[in-house]
Amino acid sequence: MATENPFKAEFEKYRDQLNEMNDKRERLVKASRDVTQSSKKVIFQVHRVGKHNQQTVLNQAEKDIEGVTTQHVSRIAKELQGNDNDAWKLRRAYSPGMQEYVEAATVLEFCKSGKLLTLADLNNRLTKLSDPSTSPLKINLSDYLLGIGDLTGELMRLAISQVADGEVEVANTICNFVRELYKDLSLVAPIMDDSYEMNKKMETMLQSLVKIENACYAVRIRGSEYITDAEGEQYRYTLALDEEG
């Protein structure tokens, strides 16, 4: 009578563990993809903001980001709750979605308050997604900083649109904010675990900053091409009269 291989049961256990881990990774990838897509919609909503619709647009964006949190980020929290090892082991599966989520939440907060949403405040919003008896989902520092690296691109687009709408002072405020952000992140990027990825984002961030500065600089230098509107509240771009003929 053949005896059962004593290693068989152990390897079957390892097989089941690997299959379970792979299934969890796939679920996290899908959840991350949904977080990314929904967060992009929040960013698009924020870019609709203007002088006369600011509150309406931001209120809707606030509802949208809450929907992303409860419908999609909650799926990531469910997969990772109570297991810090899996959170780090499977980080690459859900990191892109969390970075996009950080970008959406921070650009919305900036438009509301003119301030940077901190990692602590962002993580406080996620505590409700996990069982109180387990460790809550927390966005790690690397994903937060990588998301902030993408934030400046959205602020650049916002600043350019504000210049086009005549909101020059708003564009200057954004310019100063991005300049300070770039200066501070320049000190952190070289020592990050994801320094290669962050350094690439820093290059893009510098390009965004230069574009904002050039737009604000053009307004200051070519001020004769800007006139006050009928209400005296904003500046509109127009060709100088002596150039029309």
VOGU-3710 file (C-alpha; in Angstrom, 3 decimals, decimal comma):
1> matenpfkae> 0,000/0,000/0,000  1,478/3,332/-1,132  1,931/5,890/1,586  0,724/9,455/1,030  3,431/11,956/0,229  3,921/13,989/3,437  4,687/17,118/1,392  1,472/16,974/-0,632  -0,743/18,557/2,014  1,738/21,376/2,575
11> fekyrdqlne> 2,042/22,184/-1,111  -1,721/22,082/-1,526  -1,945/24,659/1,269  0,628/26,851/-0,489  -1,297/26,490/-3,734  -4,521/27,628/-2,090  -2,748/30,600/-0,509  -1,245/31,666/-3,830  -4,594/31,311/-5,619  -6,298/33,372/-2,932
21> mndkrerlvk> -3,602/36,045/-3,178  -3,879/36,189/-6,967  -7,669/36,491/-6,772  -7,331/39,320/-4,252  -4,804/41,070/-6,489  -7,200/40,899/-9,438  -10,036/42,331/-7,368  -7,784/45,162/-6,201  -6,704/45,930/-9,772  -10,337/46,165/-10,860
31> asrdvtqssk> -11,269/48,332/-7,881  -8,255/50,572/-8,532  -9,297/50,979/-12,155  -12,798/52,043/-11,086  -11,333/54,501/-8,556  -9,152/55,978/-11,299  -12,003/56,420/-13,764  -14,374/57,903/-11,199  -11,709/60,231/-9,785  -11,014/61,570/-13,280
41> kvifqvhrvg> -14,700/62,471/-13,554  -14,399/64,465/-10,316  -11,423/66,346/-11,766  -13,352/67,085/-14,971  -16,205/68,406/-12,843  -13,841/70,710/-10,931  -12,515/72,139/-14,203  -16,021/73,397/-14,985  -15,716/75,918/-12,178  -16,141/79,557/-13,111
51> khnqqtvlnq> -16,861/82,882/-11,484  -20,634/82,506/-11,603  -21,044/78,772/-10,960  -18,334/78,038/-8,412  -20,509/76,901/-5,532  -22,756/74,721/-7,691  -19,843/72,997/-9,412  -17,900/72,392/-6,199  -20,962/71,055/-4,378  -21,476/68,526/-7,158
61> aekdiegvtt> -17,797/67,602/-7,121  -18,039/67,073/-3,360  -20,904/64,630/-3,882  -18,950/62,888/-6,638  -15,812/62,390/-4,535  -17,970/61,022/-1,726  -19,408/58,561/-4,230  -15,921/57,469/-5,251  -15,065/56,914/-1,598  -18,130/54,885/-0,635
71> qhvsriakel> -18,538/52,914/-3,872  -14,996/52,163/-5,013  -12,358/53,001/-2,395  -14,472/51,007/0,049  -13,827/47,891/-2,068  -10,096/48,356/-1,590  -10,630/48,863/2,134  -12,673/45,658/2,329  -9,922/43,632/0,669  -7,154/45,007/2,875
81> qgndndawkl> -8,791/45,571/6,240  -7,091/43,855/9,137  -4,055/42,804/7,118  -1,244/45,335/6,924  1,023/42,792/5,226  -1,318/42,492/2,244  -1,590/46,289/2,065  2,140/46,512/1,357  2,490/43,246/-0,544  -0,277/44,175/-2,994
91> rrayspgmqe> 0,352/47,922/-3,084  1,216/47,955/-6,783  -2,234/46,567/-7,570  -4,145/49,507/-6,119  -1,550/52,317/-6,009  -2,587/53,955/-9,350  -6,171/54,325/-8,160  -5,155/55,807/-4,820  -2,856/58,310/-6,517  -5,703/59,449/-8,773
101> yveaatvlef> -8,000/59,642/-5,754  -5,468/61,848/-3,941  -5,237/64,067/-7,014  -9,019/64,481/-7,245  -9,485/65,119/-3,517  -6,654/67,653/-3,323  -7,625/69,658/-6,412  -11,176/69,872/-5,060  -9,946/70,993/-1,643  -7,698/73,625/-3,217
111> cksgklltla> -10,619/75,069/-5,189  -12,700/75,179/-1,999  -10,186/76,544/0,484  -6,985/77,407/-1,380  -5,116/74,942/0,839  -3,461/71,565/0,423  -5,431/68,623/1,800  -3,108/66,839/4,224  -2,517/63,098/4,357  -3,941/62,948/7,888
121> dlnnrltkls> -7,177/64,668/6,844  -7,483/62,418/3,800  -7,011/59,263/5,863  -9,552/60,473/8,398  -12,148/60,352/5,626  -11,376/56,665/5,063  -11,764/55,432/8,638  -15,510/54,923/8,136  -14,843/52,382/5,376  -13,298/49,739/7,641
131> dpstsplkin> -14,628/47,650/10,487  -13,862/49,471/13,760  -12,316/46,284/15,140  -9,671/46,169/12,381  -6,935/48,477/11,154  -8,463/51,113/8,844  -7,333/51,630/5,270  -4,686/54,321/5,097  -3,194/55,953/2,043  0,551/55,562/2,426
141> lsdyllgigd> 2,924/58,499/2,177  4,378/57,468/-1,190  0,978/57,268/-2,909  0,019/60,603/-1,354  3,137/62,380/-2,612  2,845/60,786/-6,063  -0,753/62,001/-6,220  0,364/65,490/-5,212  2,895/65,304/-8,036  -0,015/64,961/-10,469
151> ltgelmrlai> -2,038/67,688/-8,753  0,124/70,451/-10,220  -0,829/69,464/-13,769  -4,487/70,034/-12,954  -3,675/73,315/-11,232  -1,796/74,414/-14,354  -4,894/73,789/-16,499  -7,012/75,591/-13,931  -4,655/78,590/-13,885  -4,630/78,894/-17,682
161> sqvadgevev> -8,425/78,770/-17,804  -8,614/81,419/-15,082  -6,343/83,705/-17,109  -8,579/83,171/-20,140  -11,625/84,058/-18,015  -9,954/87,201/-16,733  -9,386/85,911/-13,189  -5,759/87,017/-13,126  -5,385/87,171/-9,346  -6,684/83,622/-9,016
171> anticnfvre> -4,049/82,492/-11,508  -1,363/84,312/-9,497  -2,524/82,554/-6,342  -2,279/79,185/-8,084  1,163/80,111/-9,392  2,456/80,909/-5,907  0,950/77,723/-4,500  2,504/75,496/-7,179  5,872/77,241/-6,781  5,933/76,552/-3,032
181> lykdlslvap> 4,762/72,988/-3,595  7,512/72,336/-6,117  10,138/73,813/-3,795  9,058/71,613/-0,874  8,733/68,421/-2,909  12,187/68,991/-4,385  13,575/68,292/-0,920  11,569/65,088/-0,481  11,697/63,458/-3,920  15,348/62,280/-3,837
191> imddsyemnk> 14,869/60,284/-0,625  11,524/58,632/-1,432  11,186/54,878/-1,913  9,642/55,609/-5,313  12,242/58,236/-6,127  12,481/57,274/-9,819  8,747/57,683/-10,377  8,633/60,836/-8,266  11,562/62,387/-10,128  9,667/61,935/-13,396
201> kmetmlqslv> 6,671/63,668/-11,866  8,938/66,471/-10,650  10,038/67,126/-14,235  6,405/67,394/-15,312  5,661/69,568/-12,296  8,397/72,003/-13,289  6,977/72,199/-16,805  3,540/72,975/-15,373  4,994/75,658/-13,121  6,789/77,294/-16,044
211> kienacyavr> 3,566/77,363/-18,074  1,695/79,047/-15,217  4,481/81,561/-14,685  4,620/82,381/-18,390  0,861/82,961/-18,485  0,946/85,240/-15,434  4,059/86,988/-16,755  2,364/87,664/-20,102  -0,569/89,298/-18,338  1,731/91,576/-16,346
221> irgseyitda> 3,996/92,553/-19,221  1,340/92,858/-21,913  -1,128/94,622/-19,673  -2,087/97,100/-22,405  -3,900/94,250/-24,136  -6,156/93,739/-21,132  -9,107/96,010/-20,385  -11,570/96,210/-17,534  -15,073/94,950/-18,333  -18,267/96,992/-18,004
231> egeqyrytla> -18,654/96,123/-14,329  -15,046/96,876/-13,519  -14,610/93,485/-11,844  -12,310/91,504/-14,107  -9,913/91,709/-17,031  -10,662/90,379/-20,484  -8,096/89,641/-23,141  -8,404/91,871/-26,214  -6,119/93,046/-28,968  -4,599/96,458/-28,442
241> ldeeg> -6,444/99,064/-30,545  -3,280/100,294/-32,190  -2,609/96,788/-33,511  -6,001/96,282/-35,158  -5,305/98,490/-38,115
//
